[in-house]
Amino acid sequence: MAKYMLIMRATDEAVSAYEEIPFEQVIEAMGKYNESLMAAGVMVGGDGLAPEPGVIVDFSTNPPVVTDGPYGETKELFNGFWLLEVPTIEDAAEWAKRCPLGPGSKLEVRRVTGVEDFPADNEWIQKEAEWREQLGR
């Protein structure tokens, strides 16, 4: 089994479309989707992100510069994520296709790296494996 992150992105079109749908209807649709992920035993975690802007920490200089964010255009907004544990990226994509999103929304599917992706004899990789065990992951 591997972990995959479904990264939700929205454009101006998606934001406008959601403003036309009653909030309770959006919450119900997402709740049912999350419930189906839980019932199938594939959901590890997930959260939405608050709509207000955050900040960007830019490492182009030393020290890094903090500016208002997140981005200049809505087409780049990262609105939330799900973390799934499934056998393949194709399985993750199938779950992504079931998400109740509309036009202008996209889900990027990315594999999450694990300690097995790095040299097992590295001190920091060994520590990370211990940390994951302490966190129950």
Backbone torsions as a table, in degrees:
resi	resn	phi	psi	omega
1	MET	NA	147.5	177.6
2	ALA	-129.6	159.6	176.0
3	LYS	-100.3	139.8	177.6
4	TYR	-131.1	139.1	176.0
5	MET	-102.3	130.3	172.0
6	LEU	-98.2	113.2	-175.6
7	ILE	-101.9	115.7	-176.9
8	MET	-85.7	126.8	177.7
9	ARG	-125.3	148.0	-178.4
10	ALA	-133.4	147.6	173.9
11	THR	-104.3	176.6	175.7
12	ASP	-57.4	-37.5	179.6
13	GLU	-60.3	-44.3	-179.5
14	ALA	-66.1	-42.5	180.0
15	VAL	-61.6	-44.6	178.8
16	SER	-62.8	-41.9	-179.2
17	ALA	-63.7	-41.9	-180.0
18	TYR	-67.4	-28.5	177.6
19	GLU	-68.1	-20.0	179.7
20	GLU	-87.1	-11.9	-176.8
21	ILE	-102.2	133.8	177.3
22	PRO	-56.5	136.8	-176.4
23	PHE	-55.2	-40.4	179.3
24	GLU	-60.4	-35.9	179.0
25	GLN	-67.6	-39.8	178.2
26	VAL	-64.2	-47.1	-179.0
27	ILE	-62.0	-41.7	179.5
28	GLU	-63.6	-45.4	-178.8
29	ALA	-62.7	-44.2	178.6
30	MET	-67.6	-38.0	177.9
31	GLY	-61.5	-43.3	178.4
32	LYS	-65.1	-38.9	177.7
33	TYR	-63.6	-48.2	179.0
34	ASN	-61.1	-39.1	178.6
35	GLU	-62.7	-38.8	179.1
36	SER	-67.9	-36.4	176.5
37	LEU	-64.8	-42.3	179.2
38	MET	-65.9	-44.7	-178.1
39	ALA	-62.4	-33.1	179.4
40	ALA	-81.2	-9.7	179.1
41	GLY	74.2	24.0	-177.5
42	VAL	-106.5	-13.3	-176.5
43	MET	-85.1	124.7	176.2
44	VAL	-97.1	-35.4	-179.4
45	GLY	179.6	179.0	177.8
46	GLY	166.7	156.2	178.4
47	ASP	-159.3	155.7	170.3
48	GLY	-94.1	163.0	177.7
49	LEU	-110.2	143.5	-179.6
50	ALA	-62.5	146.7	-175.9
51	PRO	-72.2	-22.5	-178.1
52	GLU	-70.3	149.5	-178.2
53	PRO	-63.0	149.3	173.7
54	GLY	-102.9	-144.6	176.0
55	VAL	-130.6	160.9	175.9
56	ILE	-113.5	132.0	173.0
57	VAL	-105.8	110.1	-175.2
58	ASP	-99.1	120.3	-177.0
59	PHE	-93.8	19.1	178.6
60	SER	-70.5	-19.3	180.0
61	THR	-126.3	167.4	175.9
62	ASN	-125.4	113.2	7.1
63	PRO	-77.1	161.6	177.2
64	PRO	-58.3	151.5	-179.4
65	VAL	-106.4	134.5	177.7
66	VAL	-103.6	125.2	178.2
67	THR	-130.4	163.6	175.7
68	ASP	-61.4	148.5	-178.6
69	GLY	-147.0	-164.9	11.9
70	PRO	-86.0	-38.5	-174.4
71	TYR	-145.2	174.0	-179.7
72	GLY	-80.5	-26.8	-174.9
73	GLU	-132.2	147.3	-179.8
74	THR	-60.8	-31.4	-176.4
75	LYS	-57.7	-14.3	-178.6
76	GLU	-104.1	3.7	-175.2
77	LEU	-66.4	134.5	174.5
78	PHE	-103.0	109.3	-170.6
79	ASN	-96.0	-16.3	-178.5
80	GLY	166.3	-177.7	-177.2
81	PHE	-156.0	160.2	168.6
82	TRP	-124.8	145.9	173.5
83	LEU	-117.0	117.5	-177.2
84	LEU	-114.4	151.6	171.9
85	GLU	-119.6	108.8	-176.8
86	VAL	-141.0	165.0	-176.5
87	PRO	-66.2	-38.3	-172.0
88	THR	-140.8	164.5	176.1
89	ILE	-64.4	-29.5	177.5
90	GLU	-64.7	-39.3	176.6
91	ASP	-64.4	-42.7	178.6
92	ALA	-61.7	-41.0	179.4
93	ALA	-65.2	-37.0	177.3
94	GLU	-62.6	-42.7	176.4
95	TRP	-64.6	-40.1	179.5
96	ALA	-60.1	-39.8	-178.6
97	LYS	-64.8	-20.9	-179.9
98	ARG	-85.2	-8.5	-177.7
99	CYS	-63.8	137.7	-177.6
100	PRO	-80.5	61.0	177.1
101	LEU	-105.6	159.2	-177.7
102	GLY	-117.0	-170.1	-179.2
103	PRO	-54.3	138.9	-179.9
104	GLY	92.5	-10.9	177.4
105	SER	-99.9	149.9	177.9
106	LYS	-140.7	148.9	170.9
107	LEU	-118.3	120.7	173.8
108	GLU	-90.8	132.5	-178.8
109	VAL	-110.1	119.8	-178.1
110	ARG	-132.1	138.6	175.5
111	ARG	-74.1	138.5	176.9
112	VAL	-90.7	130.0	179.3
113	THR	-72.3	153.2	176.6
114	GLY	-127.9	174.6	-179.3
115	VAL	-59.2	-26.2	179.9
116	GLU	-67.8	-13.4	179.1
117	ASP	-83.6	-3.2	-174.4
118	PHE	-127.0	163.5	-178.8
119	PRO	-59.4	123.7	-175.9
120	ALA	-67.2	-21.2	-177.9
121	ASP	-89.9	3.1	179.0
122	ASN	-78.0	131.4	-178.3
123	GLU	-55.2	-43.3	-176.5
124	TRP	-73.6	-32.4	176.3
125	ILE	-68.0	-39.7	176.8
126	GLN	-63.3	-41.4	177.4
127	LYS	-63.5	-41.8	179.5
128	GLU	-61.5	-40.2	177.0
129	ALA	-60.1	-40.4	177.6
130	GLU	-66.0	-41.8	179.6
131	TRP	-62.5	-43.0	179.3
132	ARG	-61.3	-39.4	178.5
133	GLU	-64.5	-42.4	178.7
134	GLN	-62.1	-35.7	179.7
135	LEU	-82.1	-5.3	179.7
136	GLY	76.7	27.8	-179.0
137	ARG	-111.9	NA	NA
